[in-house]
Amino acid sequence: MSGIMLLFAGLFLPLFPLSMVFNGLFGQMQHRTLRIALLLIWPQIGVALVVASGMEVPGWLLVWALLTAIFYGFRALVLREVSLWISFIATSVWAVMWLVIGSQGVGWYELAKYALGFSLPLVLLLLLSGELEQRFGAAYTGLYNGLAQSLPRLSWLIVMVVLAVIATPLFPAFPAVMAAMLNVAPDSFMMALMLSIAWFMWGWAGARLIQGLLIGEENQTVTAQTDMSVGKAWIYAVGLVVMALSGISMTGGLA
């Protein structure tokens, strides 16, 4: 892969420090629609660039991608702002796409599906953070506690979407991680271990996010808010079911 093509692809399938471009753009964008478009389109550009190059991904770049994934997964552990958490986790999970790209026989269509499987749960979480902002003025962990008691529908959706974000089985991000693991595990125990660490970081960061939002004693600020409507909750639920079915289908394709 030429140096210029590598540079551009490293912007869109983020490699540190090129990853700062995406995080800077995401932080500057205040309109939610623009952020959604960025989450959906950004990694697809990276996939298109790599496929267009037609060249193999070198081993040293895979290590660079894994180090980026671990770095941003670790940084997400201490974040309180949900939108910033989404940005850093997006950077971490998209870096893993480099390992999927390195798989033999994986074409553009499959790569685009894997990238979309990483992005869609992040979009849902961004929309749910908007629900928090509408009720509390901001979406921060630790700012309000006990949402699970007063806002059970919104809380349930947050838990399920976070599980989708961190590549829990059934959801589309899981087969993407498995494809990456199947690519590196036979040849490099160290890279398989690094991928496992990155995946663990996502789960830990997700648990901390859920704890900071949903666990604890509710206060007057929380009890004064109304829960998400049943109709809107069903829309999100249908979206989650569709993602789960697609994840199951993609997982079956790995066999």
Residue frames as qw, qx, qy, qz and C-alpha x, y, z in Angstrom:
[[0.000, 0.889, 0.457, 0.000, 0.00, 0.00, 0.00],
 [0.399, 0.548, -0.045, 0.733, 1.45, 3.38, -0.97],
 [0.298, -0.158, -0.494, 0.801, 2.35, 5.85, 1.75],
 [0.246, -0.078, -0.059, -0.964, -0.29, 8.36, 0.66],
 [0.639, -0.257, -0.555, -0.467, -3.05, 5.74, 0.52],
 [0.573, -0.229, -0.686, 0.386, -1.95, 4.43, 3.92],
 [0.098, -0.028, -0.314, 0.944, -2.09, 7.94, 5.35],
 [0.452, -0.145, -0.209, -0.855, -5.63, 8.55, 4.11],
 [0.698, -0.239, -0.644, -0.200, -6.89, 5.12, 5.16],
 [0.472, -0.142, -0.631, 0.598, -5.36, 5.67, 8.62],
 [0.170, -0.106, 0.141, -0.969, -7.51, 8.78, 8.96],
 [0.645, -0.120, -0.242, -0.715, -10.78, 6.96, 8.30],
 [0.887, -0.264, -0.378, 0.025, -9.95, 3.65, 9.99],
 [0.142, -0.935, 0.221, -0.238, -8.28, 5.60, 12.77],
 [0.833, -0.004, -0.289, 0.472, -4.65, 5.00, 13.68],
 [0.374, -0.897, -0.047, 0.232, -3.15, 7.14, 16.42],
 [0.019, -0.433, -0.366, 0.823, -2.27, 10.03, 16.08],
 [0.105, -0.131, -0.563, -0.809, -4.25, 10.33, 12.83],
 [0.246, -0.527, -0.814, 0.009, -7.28, 9.36, 14.92],
 [0.146, -0.453, -0.348, 0.807, -7.28, 12.85, 16.45],
 [0.122, -0.009, -0.423, -0.898, -8.78, 14.18, 13.21],
 [0.393, -0.417, -0.742, -0.348, -12.00, 12.18, 13.66],
 [0.403, -0.527, -0.613, 0.430, -12.24, 12.93, 17.37],
 [0.131, -0.267, -0.053, 0.953, -11.69, 16.62, 16.71],
 [0.245, -0.156, -0.530, -0.797, -14.39, 16.73, 14.03],
 [0.440, -0.464, -0.762, -0.100, -16.84, 14.77, 16.15],
 [0.346, -0.469, -0.480, 0.656, -16.25, 17.07, 19.10],
 [0.023, -0.167, 0.119, 0.979, -16.73, 20.22, 17.00],
 [0.310, -0.275, -0.650, -0.637, -20.00, 19.03, 15.47],
 [0.245, 0.012, 0.599, -0.762, -22.90, 19.95, 17.70],
 [0.699, 0.146, -0.125, -0.689, -25.73, 18.91, 15.38],
 [0.675, -0.167, 0.699, -0.166, -26.71, 15.31, 16.05],
 [0.829, 0.513, 0.170, -0.143, -27.55, 14.57, 12.41],
 [0.404, 0.787, -0.463, 0.052, -24.02, 15.49, 11.34],
 [0.324, -0.515, 0.767, -0.203, -22.57, 13.28, 14.05],
 [0.824, 0.139, 0.507, -0.210, -24.72, 10.36, 12.91],
 [0.720, 0.685, -0.097, -0.056, -23.56, 10.87, 9.33],
 [0.099, 0.757, -0.635, 0.121, -19.95, 10.94, 10.51],
 [0.572, -0.299, 0.731, -0.219, -20.34, 7.69, 12.44],
 [0.839, 0.332, 0.406, -0.148, -21.86, 5.94, 9.45],
 [0.647, 0.758, -0.075, 0.025, -19.72, 7.31, 6.63],
 [0.132, -0.846, 0.516, 0.005, -16.26, 7.77, 8.16],
 [0.567, -0.330, 0.749, 0.096, -15.19, 4.08, 8.40],
 [0.766, 0.482, 0.424, -0.012, -16.80, 3.27, 5.04],
 [0.359, 0.898, -0.250, -0.044, -14.43, 5.74, 3.37],
 [0.297, -0.639, 0.709, 0.019, -11.51, 3.93, 4.99],
 [0.738, 0.085, 0.669, -0.010, -12.77, 0.56, 3.76],
 [0.656, 0.733, 0.173, -0.044, -13.20, 1.94, 0.23],
 [0.116, 0.883, -0.452, -0.059, -9.66, 3.36, 0.23],
 [0.458, -0.428, 0.779, 0.030, -8.10, 0.09, 1.34],
 [0.747, 0.322, 0.581, -0.022, -10.11, -1.99, -1.13],
 [0.513, 0.854, -0.008, -0.086, -9.27, 0.42, -3.96],
 [0.111, -0.784, 0.599, 0.120, -5.57, 0.11, -3.20],
 [0.930, 0.230, -0.242, -0.155, -5.71, -3.66, -3.74],
 [0.394, 0.525, -0.663, 0.360, -2.63, -4.15, -1.56],
 [0.712, -0.331, -0.598, 0.163, -2.08, -6.34, 1.49],
 [0.371, -0.876, 0.091, -0.295, -2.06, -4.81, 4.95],
 [0.480, 0.446, -0.651, 0.383, 1.46, -5.14, 6.44],
 [0.665, -0.368, -0.616, 0.205, 1.88, -6.84, 9.80],
 [0.327, -0.076, -0.352, 0.874, 3.36, -3.79, 11.50],
 [0.273, -0.265, -0.166, -0.910, 0.21, -1.83, 10.64],
 [0.666, -0.406, -0.578, -0.239, -1.95, -4.46, 12.34],
 [0.560, -0.276, -0.508, 0.593, 0.08, -3.99, 15.52],
 [0.056, 0.083, -0.053, 0.994, -0.33, -0.21, 15.19],
 [0.481, -0.362, -0.416, -0.682, -4.09, -0.67, 14.84],
 [0.688, -0.401, -0.599, 0.086, -4.26, -2.90, 17.93],
 [0.405, -0.155, -0.373, 0.821, -2.26, -0.44, 20.00],
 [0.178, -0.210, -0.138, -0.951, -4.68, 2.30, 18.89],
 [0.613, -0.403, -0.544, -0.408, -7.67, 0.16, 19.86],
 [0.637, -0.350, -0.554, 0.406, -6.22, -0.56, 23.31],
 [0.251, 0.016, -0.188, 0.949, -5.23, 3.07, 23.86],
 [0.326, -0.254, -0.178, -0.893, -8.67, 4.49, 23.12],
 [0.681, -0.386, -0.595, -0.182, -10.44, 1.68, 24.95],
 [0.545, -0.247, -0.503, 0.623, -8.35, 2.48, 28.02],
 [0.049, 0.083, -0.070, 0.993, -9.04, 6.20, 27.72],
 [0.464, -0.385, -0.463, -0.649, -12.80, 5.53, 27.53],
 [0.547, -0.328, -0.719, 0.277, -12.66, 4.07, 31.04],
 [0.285, -0.357, -0.397, 0.796, -12.40, 7.50, 32.65],
 [0.059, -0.213, -0.335, -0.916, -14.74, 9.50, 30.40],
 [0.159, 0.374, 0.686, -0.604, -17.93, 10.95, 31.85],
 [0.430, 0.463, -0.070, -0.772, -19.42, 12.66, 28.80],
 [0.769, 0.224, 0.591, -0.089, -21.39, 10.12, 26.77],
 [0.626, 0.775, -0.006, -0.093, -20.73, 11.75, 23.38],
 [0.068, 0.777, -0.626, 0.000, -16.98, 11.76, 24.03],
 [0.605, -0.204, 0.762, -0.109, -17.21, 8.13, 25.15],
 [0.788, 0.500, 0.340, -0.119, -18.90, 7.31, 21.84],
 [0.409, 0.858, -0.306, -0.064, -16.14, 9.09, 19.91],
 [0.159, -0.636, 0.754, -0.053, -13.32, 7.24, 21.67],
 [0.686, 0.011, 0.717, -0.123, -14.99, 3.84, 21.46],
 [0.719, 0.668, 0.113, -0.155, -15.68, 4.44, 17.76],
 [0.229, 0.807, -0.544, -0.032, -11.98, 5.12, 17.25],
 [0.408, -0.406, 0.809, -0.124, -11.10, 1.96, 19.14],
 [0.746, 0.223, 0.609, -0.148, -13.50, -0.41, 17.35],
 [0.636, 0.755, -0.039, -0.157, -12.80, 0.99, 13.88],
 [0.012, -0.728, 0.680, 0.080, -9.08, 0.39, 14.36],
 [0.609, -0.116, 0.781, -0.078, -9.90, -3.32, 14.65],
 [0.742, 0.595, 0.148, -0.270, -11.23, -3.18, 11.08],
 [0.230, 0.735, -0.614, -0.173, -7.62, -3.32, 9.89],
 [0.330, -0.262, 0.904, -0.071, -7.43, -6.90, 11.16],
 [0.679, 0.418, 0.544, -0.261, -10.62, -7.82, 9.30],
 [0.493, 0.790, -0.218, -0.291, -9.22, -6.25, 6.13],
 [0.014, -0.599, 0.795, 0.097, -6.21, -8.50, 6.48],
 [0.700, 0.037, 0.681, -0.211, -8.39, -11.61, 6.29],
 [0.074, -0.153, 0.801, 0.574, -8.11, -13.71, 3.15],
 [0.038, -0.354, -0.864, -0.357, -11.17, -13.80, 0.92],
 [0.018, -0.690, -0.543, 0.479, -13.03, -10.94, 2.64],
 [0.322, 0.459, 0.443, 0.700, -14.40, -8.62, -0.05],
 [0.013, -0.235, 0.056, -0.970, -15.65, -5.05, -0.03],
 [0.564, -0.446, -0.385, -0.578, -19.27, -6.03, 0.72],
 [0.752, -0.381, -0.498, 0.201, -18.31, -8.03, 3.81],
 [0.433, -0.021, -0.285, 0.855, -15.97, -5.29, 5.03],
 [0.199, -0.351, -0.129, -0.906, -18.69, -2.66, 4.59],
 [0.690, -0.477, -0.450, -0.307, -21.08, -4.83, 6.63],
 [0.687, -0.268, -0.451, 0.502, -18.55, -5.25, 9.43],
 [0.206, 0.125, -0.132, 0.961, -17.90, -1.50, 9.53],
 [0.428, -0.418, -0.274, -0.752, -21.64, -0.83, 9.61],
 [0.741, -0.398, -0.540, 0.011, -21.99, -3.39, 12.41],
 [0.494, -0.165, -0.376, 0.767, -19.58, -1.32, 14.49],
 [0.026, 0.164, 0.053, 0.985, -21.24, 2.00, 13.61],
 [0.420, -0.479, -0.532, -0.558, -24.97, 1.32, 14.01],
 [0.586, -0.554, -0.540, 0.242, -24.92, 0.66, 17.78],
 [0.362, -0.189, -0.152, 0.900, -22.91, 3.86, 18.24],
 [0.148, -0.303, -0.351, -0.874, -25.60, 5.75, 16.34],
 [0.549, -0.561, -0.575, -0.232, -28.31, 4.32, 18.60],
 [0.567, -0.436, -0.406, 0.569, -26.31, 5.27, 21.69],
 [0.176, 0.041, 0.062, 0.982, -25.89, 8.79, 20.34],
 [0.350, -0.455, -0.462, -0.675, -29.66, 9.04, 19.90],
 [0.636, -0.553, -0.531, 0.087, -30.21, 7.78, 23.45],
 [0.444, -0.211, -0.247, 0.835, -27.73, 10.33, 24.77],
 [0.093, -0.300, -0.256, -0.914, -29.99, 12.91, 23.13],
 [0.558, -0.568, -0.541, -0.271, -32.84, 11.57, 25.27],
 [0.609, -0.430, -0.392, 0.539, -30.73, 12.18, 28.35],
 [0.252, 0.023, 0.025, 0.967, -29.83, 15.69, 27.21],
 [0.280, -0.488, -0.441, -0.699, -33.51, 16.51, 26.67],
 [0.641, -0.606, -0.465, -0.072, -34.32, 15.49, 30.22],
 [0.672, -0.591, -0.147, 0.422, -31.26, 16.64, 32.16],
 [0.113, 0.974, -0.128, -0.150, -29.54, 19.17, 29.92],
 [0.138, 0.689, -0.709, -0.062, -26.43, 17.01, 29.56],
 [0.974, 0.001, -0.197, -0.107, -25.41, 13.36, 29.16],
 [0.151, 0.628, -0.673, 0.360, -22.74, 12.71, 31.80],
 [0.733, -0.227, -0.632, 0.106, -22.10, 9.72, 34.02],
 [0.448, -0.223, -0.532, 0.683, -22.32, 10.50, 37.73],
 [0.096, -0.202, -0.030, -0.974, -24.39, 13.63, 37.13],
 [0.705, -0.167, 0.096, -0.682, -27.60, 11.78, 37.94],
 [0.011, 0.204, -0.974, 0.093, -28.02, 8.29, 39.38],
 [0.348, 0.218, 0.812, -0.415, -30.71, 5.68, 39.67],
 [0.412, 0.250, -0.365, -0.797, -32.18, 6.03, 36.19],
 [0.266, -0.029, -0.945, -0.190, -33.08, 2.34, 36.22],
 [0.003, 0.371, 0.803, -0.467, -35.67, 2.94, 38.93],
 [0.242, 0.594, 0.277, -0.715, -37.43, 5.99, 37.50],
 [0.506, 0.602, -0.302, -0.539, -36.84, 5.55, 33.76],
 [0.714, -0.159, 0.681, 0.029, -36.90, 1.76, 33.20],
 [0.767, 0.572, 0.289, 0.043, -37.59, 1.80, 29.45],
 [0.300, 0.903, -0.295, 0.089, -34.83, 4.28, 28.68],
 [0.406, -0.641, 0.648, -0.066, -32.47, 2.44, 31.04],
 [0.836, 0.076, 0.544, 0.012, -33.19, -0.95, 29.46],
 [0.678, 0.723, 0.080, 0.101, -32.45, 0.45, 26.01],
 [0.014, 0.883, -0.462, 0.079, -29.20, 2.03, 27.18],
 [0.627, -0.399, 0.669, -0.016, -28.04, -1.31, 28.58],
 [0.826, 0.317, 0.461, 0.067, -28.91, -3.23, 25.40],
 [0.505, 0.855, -0.068, 0.100, -27.33, -0.66, 23.08],
 [0.195, -0.798, 0.569, -0.044, -24.14, -0.55, 25.13],
 [0.757, -0.143, 0.637, 0.033, -24.00, -4.35, 24.90],
 [0.747, 0.604, 0.255, 0.108, -24.26, -4.00, 21.12],
 [0.180, 0.939, -0.287, 0.058, -21.50, -1.37, 21.07],
 [0.330, -0.665, 0.668, -0.047, -19.03, -3.55, 22.98],
 [0.499, 0.352, -0.737, -0.291, -19.44, -6.49, 20.58],
 [0.546, -0.126, 0.719, -0.412, -21.52, -8.79, 22.74],
 [0.130, 0.058, 0.936, 0.321, -22.56, -12.03, 20.97],
 [0.301, 0.640, 0.703, -0.075, -25.68, -11.78, 18.79],
 [0.169, 0.909, 0.088, -0.372, -24.95, -8.20, 17.75],
 [0.746, 0.654, -0.008, 0.123, -23.15, -7.31, 14.46],
 [0.026, 0.858, -0.493, 0.140, -19.94, -6.07, 16.04],
 [0.749, -0.378, 0.539, -0.077, -19.32, -9.57, 17.46],
 [0.891, 0.302, 0.283, 0.184, -18.76, -11.35, 14.11],
 [0.378, 0.872, -0.207, 0.234, -16.45, -8.48, 13.09],
 [0.347, -0.728, 0.564, -0.176, -14.30, -9.10, 16.15],
 [0.866, -0.090, 0.492, -0.011, -14.42, -12.84, 15.50],
 [0.761, 0.624, 0.056, 0.168, -13.30, -12.32, 11.90],
 [0.105, 0.869, -0.417, 0.244, -10.38, -10.25, 13.19],
 [0.609, -0.512, 0.585, -0.157, -9.51, -12.91, 15.76],
 [0.916, 0.190, 0.352, 0.038, -9.66, -15.72, 13.20],
 [0.580, 0.782, -0.139, 0.182, -7.29, -13.75, 10.99],
 [0.076, 0.787, -0.517, 0.328, -4.56, -13.11, 13.57],
 [0.758, -0.468, 0.379, -0.253, -4.86, -15.98, 16.07],
 [0.982, 0.133, 0.067, 0.115, -3.34, -18.76, 13.90],
 [0.663, 0.537, -0.155, 0.498, -0.21, -16.73, 13.18],
 [0.203, 0.441, -0.382, 0.786, 0.33, -14.49, 16.19],
 [0.478, -0.513, -0.673, 0.236, -0.57, -15.24, 19.78],
 [0.265, -0.270, -0.242, 0.894, 0.55, -11.74, 20.77],
 [0.193, -0.098, -0.303, -0.928, -1.82, -10.00, 18.36],
 [0.502, -0.424, -0.698, -0.284, -4.68, -12.27, 19.46],
 [0.453, -0.438, -0.551, 0.547, -3.90, -11.30, 23.06],
 [0.095, -0.131, -0.017, 0.987, -3.82, -7.60, 22.16],
 [0.348, -0.276, -0.524, -0.726, -7.20, -7.90, 20.44],
 [0.533, -0.473, -0.699, 0.060, -8.59, -9.65, 23.52],
 [0.330, -0.328, -0.366, 0.806, -7.30, -6.81, 25.71],
 [0.114, -0.049, -0.225, -0.966, -8.96, -4.20, 23.47],
 [0.485, -0.375, -0.652, -0.446, -12.24, -6.16, 23.60],
 [0.504, -0.435, -0.626, 0.407, -11.95, -6.39, 27.38],
 [0.165, -0.153, -0.146, 0.963, -11.41, -2.62, 27.56],
 [0.307, -0.250, -0.427, -0.813, -14.63, -2.03, 25.64],
 [0.575, -0.452, -0.672, -0.115, -16.56, -4.23, 28.05],
 [0.447, -0.353, -0.461, 0.681, -15.02, -2.55, 31.09],
 [0.014, -0.022, 0.063, 0.998, -15.72, 0.92, 29.68],
 [0.420, -0.341, -0.565, -0.623, -19.30, -0.11, 28.89],
 [0.556, -0.461, -0.663, 0.197, -19.83, -1.42, 32.42],
 [0.302, -0.279, -0.291, 0.864, -18.54, 1.84, 33.88],
 [0.161, -0.146, -0.303, -0.928, -20.82, 3.85, 31.60],
 [0.527, -0.439, -0.639, -0.348, -23.87, 1.84, 32.65],
 [0.525, -0.408, -0.566, 0.487, -22.90, 2.07, 36.31],
 [0.198, -0.145, -0.122, 0.962, -22.46, 5.84, 36.11],
 [0.296, -0.162, -0.346, -0.875, -25.86, 6.35, 34.51],
 [0.647, -0.288, -0.531, -0.465, -28.19, 3.72, 35.91],
 [0.663, -0.264, -0.634, 0.297, -26.91, 2.50, 39.27],
 [0.185, 0.064, -0.410, 0.891, -27.38, 4.26, 42.60],
 [0.031, 0.586, 0.679, -0.442, -30.12, 6.00, 44.50],
 [0.196, 0.642, 0.470, 0.574, -32.41, 8.18, 42.45],
 [0.176, -0.277, -0.305, 0.894, -32.63, 11.85, 43.31],
 [0.297, 0.656, 0.436, -0.539, -35.27, 14.51, 42.82],
 [0.194, 0.561, -0.435, -0.677, -33.86, 15.49, 39.43],
 [0.066, 0.082, -0.942, -0.319, -34.38, 11.96, 38.17],
 [0.129, 0.416, 0.865, -0.250, -37.80, 11.31, 39.67],
 [0.251, 0.622, 0.182, -0.719, -39.13, 14.53, 38.12],
 [0.203, 0.391, -0.624, -0.646, -38.50, 13.21, 34.59],
 [0.849, 0.214, 0.217, -0.433, -40.83, 11.11, 32.48],
 [0.611, -0.171, 0.722, 0.275, -39.73, 7.85, 30.91],
 [0.092, 0.211, -0.659, -0.716, -39.47, 7.26, 27.17],
 [0.716, 0.156, 0.065, -0.678, -42.84, 6.62, 25.56],
 [0.759, -0.010, 0.649, -0.053, -43.82, 3.04, 24.87],
 [0.730, 0.663, 0.157, -0.047, -44.06, 3.69, 21.13],
 [0.249, 0.856, -0.451, 0.049, -40.57, 5.18, 20.88],
 [0.480, -0.484, 0.726, -0.094, -39.16, 2.39, 23.04],
 [0.836, 0.241, 0.489, -0.062, -40.63, -0.18, 20.65],
 [0.574, 0.805, -0.149, -0.017, -38.96, 1.54, 17.69],
 [0.045, -0.733, 0.670, -0.106, -35.57, 1.17, 19.40],
 [0.687, -0.189, 0.681, -0.171, -36.43, -2.41, 20.38],
 [0.837, 0.498, 0.215, -0.073, -37.22, -3.33, 16.78],
 [0.368, 0.836, -0.403, 0.059, -33.91, -1.81, 15.71],
 [0.331, -0.564, 0.739, -0.161, -32.08, -3.92, 18.28],
 [0.819, 0.104, 0.543, -0.151, -33.87, -7.08, 17.13],
 [0.717, 0.696, -0.038, -0.028, -32.95, -6.37, 13.51],
 [0.118, 0.786, -0.595, 0.121, -29.32, -5.84, 14.51],
 [0.578, -0.343, 0.717, -0.184, -29.33, -9.07, 16.52],
 [0.864, 0.344, 0.353, -0.107, -30.74, -11.05, 13.59],
 [0.566, 0.782, -0.253, 0.064, -28.16, -9.60, 11.24],
 [0.179, -0.700, 0.670, -0.171, -25.44, -10.36, 13.78],
 [0.775, -0.086, 0.609, -0.145, -26.57, -13.98, 14.00],
 [0.807, 0.577, 0.126, -0.026, -26.56, -14.23, 10.21],
 [0.311, 0.834, -0.437, 0.128, -23.06, -12.71, 9.98],
 [0.452, -0.536, 0.691, -0.176, -21.77, -15.03, 12.71],
 [0.873, 0.160, 0.449, -0.101, -23.09, -18.04, 10.81],
 [0.659, 0.743, -0.115, 0.022, -21.13, -16.88, 7.78],
 [0.105, -0.781, 0.610, -0.079, -17.86, -17.25, 9.69],
 [0.820, -0.178, 0.536, -0.092, -18.20, -21.03, 9.86]]
